[in-house]
Amino acid sequence: MFLLSGFIGLCISGINNLFTYETDFLLQCIVGMLIVLLCERIFICRWNIVEGPGLSAMCILPDD
């Protein structure tokens, strides 16, 4: 996840270089949020294919 956050930071900084200072701040926030969601979704899906569904099942409470 540390490497993913570095990659996301590079993507967002690259996208921010495309925007001008006149671009609405809310639009920049929404584009950044979409980049983060897309990267995390791809990473989680890839992790579940390679490692199994253990990562997504961490929030499920065990049966007692």
mmCIF file of the N, C-alpha and C atoms, coordinates in Angstrom:
data_MODEL
# 
_entry.id   MODEL 
# 
loop_
_atom_site.group_PDB 
_atom_site.id 
_atom_site.type_symbol 
_atom_site.label_atom_id 
_atom_site.label_alt_id 
_atom_site.label_comp_id 
_atom_site.label_asym_id 
_atom_site.label_entity_id 
_atom_site.label_seq_id 
_atom_site.pdbx_PDB_ins_code 
_atom_site.Cartn_x 
_atom_site.Cartn_y 
_atom_site.Cartn_z 
_atom_site.occupancy 
_atom_site.B_iso_or_equiv 
_atom_site.pdbx_formal_charge 
_atom_site.auth_seq_id 
_atom_site.auth_comp_id 
_atom_site.auth_asym_id 
_atom_site.auth_atom_id 
_atom_site.pdbx_PDB_model_num 
ATOM 1   N N  . MET A 1 1  ? 0.823   -1.188  0.000   1.00 0.00 ? 1  MET A N  1 
ATOM 2   C CA . MET A 1 1  ? 0.000   0.000   0.000   1.00 0.00 ? 1  MET A CA 1 
ATOM 3   C C  . MET A 1 1  ? 0.872   1.258   0.000   1.00 0.00 ? 1  MET A C  1 
ATOM 4   N N  . PHE A 1 2  ? 2.059   1.151   0.576   1.00 0.00 ? 2  PHE A N  1 
ATOM 5   C CA . PHE A 1 2  ? 2.960   2.302   0.569   1.00 0.00 ? 2  PHE A CA 1 
ATOM 6   C C  . PHE A 1 2  ? 3.358   2.666   -0.856  1.00 0.00 ? 2  PHE A C  1 
ATOM 7   N N  . LEU A 1 3  ? 3.677   1.657   -1.667  1.00 0.00 ? 3  LEU A N  1 
ATOM 8   C CA . LEU A 1 3  ? 4.037   1.912   -3.060  1.00 0.00 ? 3  LEU A CA 1 
ATOM 9   C C  . LEU A 1 3  ? 2.847   2.446   -3.850  1.00 0.00 ? 3  LEU A C  1 
ATOM 10  N N  . LEU A 1 4  ? 1.665   1.937   -3.530  1.00 0.00 ? 4  LEU A N  1 
ATOM 11  C CA . LEU A 1 4  ? 0.460   2.427   -4.204  1.00 0.00 ? 4  LEU A CA 1 
ATOM 12  C C  . LEU A 1 4  ? 0.214   3.894   -3.878  1.00 0.00 ? 4  LEU A C  1 
ATOM 13  N N  . SER A 1 5  ? 0.427   4.282   -2.630  1.00 0.00 ? 5  SER A N  1 
ATOM 14  C CA . SER A 1 5  ? 0.215   5.689   -2.268  1.00 0.00 ? 5  SER A CA 1 
ATOM 15  C C  . SER A 1 5  ? 1.232   6.597   -2.969  1.00 0.00 ? 5  SER A C  1 
ATOM 16  N N  . GLY A 1 6  ? 2.457   6.118   -3.150  1.00 0.00 ? 6  GLY A N  1 
ATOM 17  C CA . GLY A 1 6  ? 3.437   6.895   -3.906  1.00 0.00 ? 6  GLY A CA 1 
ATOM 18  C C  . GLY A 1 6  ? 3.037   7.049   -5.364  1.00 0.00 ? 6  GLY A C  1 
ATOM 19  N N  . PHE A 1 7  ? 2.524   5.958   -5.959  1.00 0.00 ? 7  PHE A N  1 
ATOM 20  C CA . PHE A 1 7  ? 2.057   6.010   -7.340  1.00 0.00 ? 7  PHE A CA 1 
ATOM 21  C C  . PHE A 1 7  ? 0.874   6.963   -7.476  1.00 0.00 ? 7  PHE A C  1 
ATOM 22  N N  . ILE A 1 8  ? -0.050  6.908   -6.523  1.00 0.00 ? 8  ILE A N  1 
ATOM 23  C CA . ILE A 1 8  ? -1.207  7.806   -6.546  1.00 0.00 ? 8  ILE A CA 1 
ATOM 24  C C  . ILE A 1 8  ? -0.756  9.258   -6.427  1.00 0.00 ? 8  ILE A C  1 
ATOM 25  N N  . GLY A 1 9  ? 0.218   9.514   -5.574  1.00 0.00 ? 9  GLY A N  1 
ATOM 26  C CA . GLY A 1 9  ? 0.737   10.874  -5.433  1.00 0.00 ? 9  GLY A CA 1 
ATOM 27  C C  . GLY A 1 9  ? 1.338   11.396  -6.726  1.00 0.00 ? 9  GLY A C  1 
ATOM 28  N N  . LEU A 1 10 ? 2.062   10.521  -7.435  1.00 0.00 ? 10 LEU A N  1 
ATOM 29  C CA . LEU A 1 10 ? 2.633   10.932  -8.722  1.00 0.00 ? 10 LEU A CA 1 
ATOM 30  C C  . LEU A 1 10 ? 1.538   11.196  -9.749  1.00 0.00 ? 10 LEU A C  1 
ATOM 31  N N  . CYS A 1 11 ? 0.493   10.365  -9.744  1.00 0.00 ? 11 CYS A N  1 
ATOM 32  C CA . CYS A 1 11 ? -0.619  10.573  -10.685 1.00 0.00 ? 11 CYS A CA 1 
ATOM 33  C C  . CYS A 1 11 ? -1.330  11.887  -10.412 1.00 0.00 ? 11 CYS A C  1 
ATOM 34  N N  . ILE A 1 12 ? -1.609  12.154  -9.151  1.00 0.00 ? 12 ILE A N  1 
ATOM 35  C CA . ILE A 1 12 ? -2.332  13.385  -8.805  1.00 0.00 ? 12 ILE A CA 1 
ATOM 36  C C  . ILE A 1 12 ? -1.477  14.614  -9.109  1.00 0.00 ? 12 ILE A C  1 
ATOM 37  N N  . SER A 1 13 ? -0.170  14.528  -8.832  1.00 0.00 ? 13 SER A N  1 
ATOM 38  C CA . SER A 1 13 ? 0.668   15.695  -9.147  1.00 0.00 ? 13 SER A CA 1 
ATOM 39  C C  . SER A 1 13 ? 0.762   15.907  -10.661 1.00 0.00 ? 13 SER A C  1 
ATOM 40  N N  . GLY A 1 14 ? 0.755   14.821  -11.420 1.00 0.00 ? 14 GLY A N  1 
ATOM 41  C CA . GLY A 1 14 ? 0.758   14.958  -12.881 1.00 0.00 ? 14 GLY A CA 1 
ATOM 42  C C  . GLY A 1 14 ? -0.528  15.564  -13.397 1.00 0.00 ? 14 GLY A C  1 
ATOM 43  N N  . ILE A 1 15 ? -1.651  15.157  -12.821 1.00 0.00 ? 15 ILE A N  1 
ATOM 44  C CA . ILE A 1 15 ? -2.941  15.721  -13.228 1.00 0.00 ? 15 ILE A CA 1 
ATOM 45  C C  . ILE A 1 15 ? -3.036  17.188  -12.821 1.00 0.00 ? 15 ILE A C  1 
ATOM 46  N N  . ASN A 1 16 ? -2.506  17.534  -11.667 1.00 0.00 ? 16 ASN A N  1 
ATOM 47  C CA . ASN A 1 16 ? -2.562  18.934  -11.229 1.00 0.00 ? 16 ASN A CA 1 
ATOM 48  C C  . ASN A 1 16 ? -1.739  19.836  -12.131 1.00 0.00 ? 16 ASN A C  1 
ATOM 49  N N  . ASN A 1 17 ? -0.721  19.292  -12.791 1.00 0.00 ? 17 ASN A N  1 
ATOM 50  C CA . ASN A 1 17 ? 0.050   20.106  -13.733 1.00 0.00 ? 17 ASN A CA 1 
ATOM 51  C C  . ASN A 1 17 ? -0.751  20.410  -14.996 1.00 0.00 ? 17 ASN A C  1 
ATOM 52  N N  . LEU A 1 18 ? -1.769  19.599  -15.283 1.00 0.00 ? 18 LEU A N  1 
ATOM 53  C CA . LEU A 1 18 ? -2.612  19.855  -16.451 1.00 0.00 ? 18 LEU A CA 1 
ATOM 54  C C  . LEU A 1 18 ? -3.637  20.956  -16.194 1.00 0.00 ? 18 LEU A C  1 
ATOM 55  N N  . PHE A 1 19 ? -4.051  21.116  -14.936 1.00 0.00 ? 19 PHE A N  1 
ATOM 56  C CA . PHE A 1 19 ? -5.045  22.125  -14.597 1.00 0.00 ? 19 PHE A CA 1 
ATOM 57  C C  . PHE A 1 19 ? -4.393  23.501  -14.485 1.00 0.00 ? 19 PHE A C  1 
ATOM 58  N N  . THR A 1 20 ? -5.159  24.530  -14.809 1.00 0.00 ? 20 THR A N  1 
ATOM 59  C CA . THR A 1 20 ? -4.679  25.892  -14.607 1.00 0.00 ? 20 THR A CA 1 
ATOM 60  C C  . THR A 1 20 ? -5.146  26.367  -13.234 1.00 0.00 ? 20 THR A C  1 
ATOM 61  N N  . TYR A 1 21 ? -4.685  27.538  -12.837 1.00 0.00 ? 21 TYR A N  1 
ATOM 62  C CA . TYR A 1 21 ? -5.098  28.081  -11.544 1.00 0.00 ? 21 TYR A CA 1 
ATOM 63  C C  . TYR A 1 21 ? -6.561  28.520  -11.548 1.00 0.00 ? 21 TYR A C  1 
ATOM 64  N N  . GLU A 1 22 ? -7.140  28.688  -12.714 1.00 0.00 ? 22 GLU A N  1 
ATOM 65  C CA . GLU A 1 22 ? -8.534  29.096  -12.804 1.00 0.00 ? 22 GLU A CA 1 
ATOM 66  C C  . GLU A 1 22 ? -9.501  27.917  -12.671 1.00 0.00 ? 22 GLU A C  1 
ATOM 67  N N  . THR A 1 23 ? -8.988  26.689  -12.671 1.00 0.00 ? 23 THR A N  1 
ATOM 68  C CA . THR A 1 23 ? -9.843  25.514  -12.559 1.00 0.00 ? 23 THR A CA 1 
ATOM 69  C C  . THR A 1 23 ? -10.453 25.453  -11.167 1.00 0.00 ? 23 THR A C  1 
ATOM 70  N N  . ASP A 1 24 ? -11.716 25.087  -11.118 1.00 0.00 ? 24 ASP A N  1 
ATOM 71  C CA . ASP A 1 24 ? -12.428 25.008  -9.848  1.00 0.00 ? 24 ASP A CA 1 
ATOM 72  C C  . ASP A 1 24 ? -11.762 23.995  -8.925  1.00 0.00 ? 24 ASP A C  1 
ATOM 73  N N  . PHE A 1 25 ? -11.601 24.363  -7.667  1.00 0.00 ? 25 PHE A N  1 
ATOM 74  C CA . PHE A 1 25 ? -10.946 23.495  -6.696  1.00 0.00 ? 25 PHE A CA 1 
ATOM 75  C C  . PHE A 1 25 ? -11.741 22.210  -6.477  1.00 0.00 ? 25 PHE A C  1 
ATOM 76  N N  . LEU A 1 26 ? -13.058 22.306  -6.488  1.00 0.00 ? 26 LEU A N  1 
ATOM 77  C CA . LEU A 1 26 ? -13.903 21.128  -6.302  1.00 0.00 ? 26 LEU A CA 1 
ATOM 78  C C  . LEU A 1 26 ? -13.681 20.119  -7.431  1.00 0.00 ? 26 LEU A C  1 
ATOM 79  N N  . LEU A 1 27 ? -13.520 20.602  -8.648  1.00 0.00 ? 27 LEU A N  1 
ATOM 80  C CA . LEU A 1 27 ? -13.245 19.715  -9.780  1.00 0.00 ? 27 LEU A CA 1 
ATOM 81  C C  . LEU A 1 27 ? -11.907 18.997  -9.599  1.00 0.00 ? 27 LEU A C  1 
ATOM 82  N N  . GLN A 1 28 ? -10.902 19.700  -9.131  1.00 0.00 ? 28 GLN A N  1 
ATOM 83  C CA . GLN A 1 28 ? -9.603  19.079  -8.870  1.00 0.00 ? 28 GLN A CA 1 
ATOM 84  C C  . GLN A 1 28 ? -9.714  18.014  -7.784  1.00 0.00 ? 28 GLN A C  1 
ATOM 85  N N  . CYS A 1 29 ? -10.504 18.283  -6.754  1.00 0.00 ? 29 CYS A N  1 
ATOM 86  C CA . CYS A 1 29 ? -10.701 17.307  -5.679  1.00 0.00 ? 29 CYS A CA 1 
ATOM 87  C C  . CYS A 1 29 ? -11.418 16.061  -6.196  1.00 0.00 ? 29 CYS A C  1 
ATOM 88  N N  . ILE A 1 30 ? -12.420 16.253  -7.025  1.00 0.00 ? 30 ILE A N  1 
ATOM 89  C CA . ILE A 1 30 ? -13.174 15.115  -7.565  1.00 0.00 ? 30 ILE A CA 1 
ATOM 90  C C  . ILE A 1 30 ? -12.289 14.267  -8.473  1.00 0.00 ? 30 ILE A C  1 
ATOM 91  N N  . VAL A 1 31 ? -11.484 14.884  -9.306  1.00 0.00 ? 31 VAL A N  1 
ATOM 92  C CA . VAL A 1 31 ? -10.585 14.131  -10.186 1.00 0.00 ? 31 VAL A CA 1 
ATOM 93  C C  . VAL A 1 31 ? -9.558  13.364  -9.349  1.00 0.00 ? 31 VAL A C  1 
ATOM 94  N N  . GLY A 1 32 ? -9.015  13.980  -8.328  1.00 0.00 ? 32 GLY A N  1 
ATOM 95  C CA . GLY A 1 32 ? -8.076  13.291  -7.440  1.00 0.00 ? 32 GLY A CA 1 
ATOM 96  C C  . GLY A 1 32 ? -8.721  12.127  -6.715  1.00 0.00 ? 32 GLY A C  1 
ATOM 97  N N  . MET A 1 33 ? -9.967  12.317  -6.257  1.00 0.00 ? 33 MET A N  1 
ATOM 98  C CA . MET A 1 33 ? -10.688 11.246  -5.587  1.00 0.00 ? 33 MET A CA 1 
ATOM 99  C C  . MET A 1 33 ? -10.924 10.074  -6.538  1.00 0.00 ? 33 MET A C  1 
ATOM 100 N N  . LEU A 1 34 ? -11.272 10.362  -7.781  1.00 0.00 ? 34 LEU A N  1 
ATOM 101 C CA . LEU A 1 34 ? -11.501 9.297   -8.763  1.00 0.00 ? 34 LEU A CA 1 
ATOM 102 C C  . LEU A 1 34 ? -10.221 8.531   -9.067  1.00 0.00 ? 34 LEU A C  1 
ATOM 103 N N  . ILE A 1 35 ? -9.094  9.229   -9.112  1.00 0.00 ? 35 ILE A N  1 
ATOM 104 C CA . ILE A 1 35 ? -7.816  8.552   -9.327  1.00 0.00 ? 35 ILE A CA 1 
ATOM 105 C C  . ILE A 1 35 ? -7.519  7.605   -8.168  1.00 0.00 ? 35 ILE A C  1 
ATOM 106 N N  . VAL A 1 36 ? -7.728  8.066   -6.951  1.00 0.00 ? 36 VAL A N  1 
ATOM 107 C CA . VAL A 1 36 ? -7.469  7.229   -5.779  1.00 0.00 ? 36 VAL A CA 1 
ATOM 108 C C  . VAL A 1 36 ? -8.388  6.013   -5.768  1.00 0.00 ? 36 VAL A C  1 
ATOM 109 N N  . LEU A 1 37 ? -9.672  6.215   -6.012  1.00 0.00 ? 37 LEU A N  1 
ATOM 110 C CA . LEU A 1 37 ? -10.611 5.097   -6.002  1.00 0.00 ? 37 LEU A CA 1 
ATOM 111 C C  . LEU A 1 37 ? -10.285 4.076   -7.087  1.00 0.00 ? 37 LEU A C  1 
ATOM 112 N N  . LEU A 1 38 ? -9.942  4.546   -8.271  1.00 0.00 ? 38 LEU A N  1 
ATOM 113 C CA . LEU A 1 38 ? -9.622  3.645   -9.368  1.00 0.00 ? 38 LEU A CA 1 
ATOM 114 C C  . LEU A 1 38 ? -8.359  2.834   -9.057  1.00 0.00 ? 38 LEU A C  1 
ATOM 115 N N  . CYS A 1 39 ? -7.319  3.497   -8.569  1.00 0.00 ? 39 CYS A N  1 
ATOM 116 C CA . CYS A 1 39 ? -6.074  2.788   -8.253  1.00 0.00 ? 39 CYS A CA 1 
ATOM 117 C C  . CYS A 1 39 ? -6.273  1.771   -7.142  1.00 0.00 ? 39 CYS A C  1 
ATOM 118 N N  . GLU A 1 40 ? -6.998  2.139   -6.091  1.00 0.00 ? 40 GLU A N  1 
ATOM 119 C CA . GLU A 1 40 ? -7.228  1.208   -5.001  1.00 0.00 ? 40 GLU A CA 1 
ATOM 120 C C  . GLU A 1 40 ? -8.083  0.034   -5.449  1.00 0.00 ? 40 GLU A C  1 
ATOM 121 N N  . ARG A 1 41 ? -9.075  0.272   -6.284  1.00 0.00 ? 41 ARG A N  1 
ATOM 122 C CA . ARG A 1 41 ? -9.931  -0.810  -6.763  1.00 0.00 ? 41 ARG A CA 1 
ATOM 123 C C  . ARG A 1 41 ? -9.132  -1.795  -7.617  1.00 0.00 ? 41 ARG A C  1 
ATOM 124 N N  . ILE A 1 42 ? -8.287  -1.279  -8.498  1.00 0.00 ? 42 ILE A N  1 
ATOM 125 C CA . ILE A 1 42 ? -7.460  -2.146  -9.328  1.00 0.00 ? 42 ILE A CA 1 
ATOM 126 C C  . ILE A 1 42 ? -6.495  -2.946  -8.456  1.00 0.00 ? 42 ILE A C  1 
ATOM 127 N N  . PHE A 1 43 ? -5.879  -2.303  -7.478  1.00 0.00 ? 43 PHE A N  1 
ATOM 128 C CA . PHE A 1 43 ? -4.919  -2.979  -6.605  1.00 0.00 ? 43 PHE A CA 1 
ATOM 129 C C  . PHE A 1 43 ? -5.602  -4.064  -5.782  1.00 0.00 ? 43 PHE A C  1 
ATOM 130 N N  . ILE A 1 44 ? -6.770  -3.762  -5.208  1.00 0.00 ? 44 ILE A N  1 
ATOM 131 C CA . ILE A 1 44 ? -7.493  -4.747  -4.380  1.00 0.00 ? 44 ILE A CA 1 
ATOM 132 C C  . ILE A 1 44 ? -7.944  -5.920  -5.231  1.00 0.00 ? 44 ILE A C  1 
ATOM 133 N N  . CYS A 1 45 ? -8.476  -5.673  -6.428  1.00 0.00 ? 45 CYS A N  1 
ATOM 134 C CA . CYS A 1 45 ? -8.903  -6.772  -7.302  1.00 0.00 ? 45 CYS A CA 1 
ATOM 135 C C  . CYS A 1 45 ? -7.708  -7.635  -7.693  1.00 0.00 ? 45 CYS A C  1 
ATOM 136 N N  . ARG A 1 46 ? -6.599  -7.028  -8.033  1.00 0.00 ? 46 ARG A N  1 
ATOM 137 C CA . ARG A 1 46 ? -5.395  -7.770  -8.399  1.00 0.00 ? 46 ARG A CA 1 
ATOM 138 C C  . ARG A 1 46 ? -4.894  -8.579  -7.214  1.00 0.00 ? 46 ARG A C  1 
ATOM 139 N N  . TRP A 1 47 ? -4.901  -8.007  -6.026  1.00 0.00 ? 47 TRP A N  1 
ATOM 140 C CA . TRP A 1 47 ? -4.450  -8.697  -4.825  1.00 0.00 ? 47 TRP A CA 1 
ATOM 141 C C  . TRP A 1 47 ? -5.334  -9.910  -4.551  1.00 0.00 ? 47 TRP A C  1 
ATOM 142 N N  . ASN A 1 48 ? -6.638  -9.769  -4.710  1.00 0.00 ? 48 ASN A N  1 
ATOM 143 C CA . ASN A 1 48 ? -7.555  -10.876 -4.457  1.00 0.00 ? 48 ASN A CA 1 
ATOM 144 C C  . ASN A 1 48 ? -7.369  -12.001 -5.468  1.00 0.00 ? 48 ASN A C  1 
ATOM 145 N N  . ILE A 1 49 ? -7.000  -11.683 -6.703  1.00 0.00 ? 49 ILE A N  1 
ATOM 146 C CA . ILE A 1 49 ? -6.771  -12.721 -7.702  1.00 0.00 ? 49 ILE A CA 1 
ATOM 147 C C  . ILE A 1 49 ? -5.493  -13.485 -7.372  1.00 0.00 ? 49 ILE A C  1 
ATOM 148 N N  . VAL A 1 50 ? -4.442  -12.781 -6.993  1.00 0.00 ? 50 VAL A N  1 
ATOM 149 C CA . VAL A 1 50 ? -3.153  -13.418 -6.746  1.00 0.00 ? 50 VAL A CA 1 
ATOM 150 C C  . VAL A 1 50 ? -3.107  -14.077 -5.370  1.00 0.00 ? 50 VAL A C  1 
ATOM 151 N N  . GLU A 1 51 ? -3.522  -13.373 -4.339  1.00 0.00 ? 51 GLU A N  1 
ATOM 152 C CA . GLU A 1 51 ? -3.373  -13.839 -2.964  1.00 0.00 ? 51 GLU A CA 1 
ATOM 153 C C  . GLU A 1 51 ? -4.623  -14.491 -2.387  1.00 0.00 ? 51 GLU A C  1 
ATOM 154 N N  . GLY A 1 52 ? -5.728  -14.424 -3.081  1.00 0.00 ? 52 GLY A N  1 
ATOM 155 C CA . GLY A 1 52 ? -6.976  -14.949 -2.544  1.00 0.00 ? 52 GLY A CA 1 
ATOM 156 C C  . GLY A 1 52 ? -7.764  -13.850 -1.867  1.00 0.00 ? 52 GLY A C  1 
ATOM 157 N N  . PRO A 1 53 ? -8.989  -14.136 -1.446  1.00 0.00 ? 53 PRO A N  1 
ATOM 158 C CA . PRO A 1 53 ? -9.855  -13.088 -0.883  1.00 0.00 ? 53 PRO A CA 1 
ATOM 159 C C  . PRO A 1 53 ? -9.556  -12.730 0.567   1.00 0.00 ? 53 PRO A C  1 
ATOM 160 N N  . GLY A 1 54 ? -8.393  -13.036 1.072   1.00 0.00 ? 54 GLY A N  1 
ATOM 161 C CA . GLY A 1 54 ? -8.072  -12.767 2.470   1.00 0.00 ? 54 GLY A CA 1 
ATOM 162 C C  . GLY A 1 54 ? -8.037  -11.295 2.818   1.00 0.00 ? 54 GLY A C  1 
ATOM 163 N N  . LEU A 1 55 ? -7.614  -10.453 1.890   1.00 0.00 ? 55 LEU A N  1 
ATOM 164 C CA . LEU A 1 55 ? -7.513  -9.024  2.178   1.00 0.00 ? 55 LEU A CA 1 
ATOM 165 C C  . LEU A 1 55 ? -8.883  -8.394  2.359   1.00 0.00 ? 55 LEU A C  1 
ATOM 166 N N  . SER A 1 56 ? -9.838  -8.768  1.528   1.00 0.00 ? 56 SER A N  1 
ATOM 167 C CA . SER A 1 56 ? -11.176 -8.202  1.637   1.00 0.00 ? 56 SER A CA 1 
ATOM 168 C C  . SER A 1 56 ? -11.944 -8.788  2.806   1.00 0.00 ? 56 SER A C  1 
ATOM 169 N N  . ALA A 1 57 ? -11.551 -9.972  3.256   1.00 0.00 ? 57 ALA A N  1 
ATOM 170 C CA . ALA A 1 57 ? -12.270 -10.636 4.339   1.00 0.00 ? 57 ALA A CA 1 
ATOM 171 C C  . ALA A 1 57 ? -11.769 -10.206 5.711   1.00 0.00 ? 57 ALA A C  1 
ATOM 172 N N  . MET A 1 58 ? -10.860 -9.234  5.788   1.00 0.00 ? 58 MET A N  1 
ATOM 173 C CA . MET A 1 58 ? -10.323 -8.824  7.084   1.00 0.00 ? 58 MET A CA 1 
ATOM 174 C C  . MET A 1 58 ? -11.364 -8.104  7.930   1.00 0.00 ? 58 MET A C  1 
ATOM 175 N N  . CYS A 1 59 ? -12.369 -7.508  7.319   1.00 0.00 ? 59 CYS A N  1 
ATOM 176 C CA . CYS A 1 59 ? -13.352 -6.755  8.083   1.00 0.00 ? 59 CYS A CA 1 
ATOM 177 C C  . CYS A 1 59 ? -14.531 -7.631  8.527   1.00 0.00 ? 59 CYS A C  1 
ATOM 178 N N  . ILE A 1 60 ? -14.548 -8.903  8.140   1.00 0.00 ? 60 ILE A N  1 
ATOM 179 C CA . ILE A 1 60 ? -15.631 -9.806  8.528   1.00 0.00 ? 60 ILE A CA 1 
ATOM 180 C C  . ILE A 1 60 ? -15.323 -10.371 9.904   1.00 0.00 ? 60 ILE A C  1 
ATOM 181 N N  . LEU A 1 61 ? -16.275 -10.284 10.816  1.00 0.00 ? 61 LEU A N  1 
ATOM 182 C CA . LEU A 1 61 ? -16.079 -10.790 12.161  1.00 0.00 ? 61 LEU A CA 1 
ATOM 183 C C  . LEU A 1 61 ? -16.129 -12.315 12.169  1.00 0.00 ? 61 LEU A C  1 
ATOM 184 N N  . PRO A 1 62 ? -15.287 -12.958 12.975  1.00 0.00 ? 62 PRO A N  1 
ATOM 185 C CA . PRO A 1 62 ? -15.313 -14.416 13.027  1.00 0.00 ? 62 PRO A CA 1 
ATOM 186 C C  . PRO A 1 62 ? -16.543 -14.919 13.781  1.00 0.00 ? 62 PRO A C  1 
ATOM 187 N N  . ASP A 1 63 ? -16.966 -16.124 13.430  1.00 0.00 ? 63 ASP A N  1 
ATOM 188 C CA . ASP A 1 63 ? -18.093 -16.747 14.124  1.00 0.00 ? 63 ASP A CA 1 
ATOM 189 C C  . ASP A 1 63 ? -17.602 -17.358 15.430  1.00 0.00 ? 63 ASP A C  1 
ATOM 190 N N  . ASP A 1 64 ? -18.299 -17.039 16.510  1.00 0.00 ? 64 ASP A N  1 
ATOM 191 C CA . ASP A 1 64 ? -17.946 -17.616 17.821  1.00 0.00 ? 64 ASP A CA 1 
ATOM 192 C C  . ASP A 1 64 ? -18.974 -18.621 18.235  1.00 0.00 ? 64 ASP A C  1 
# 
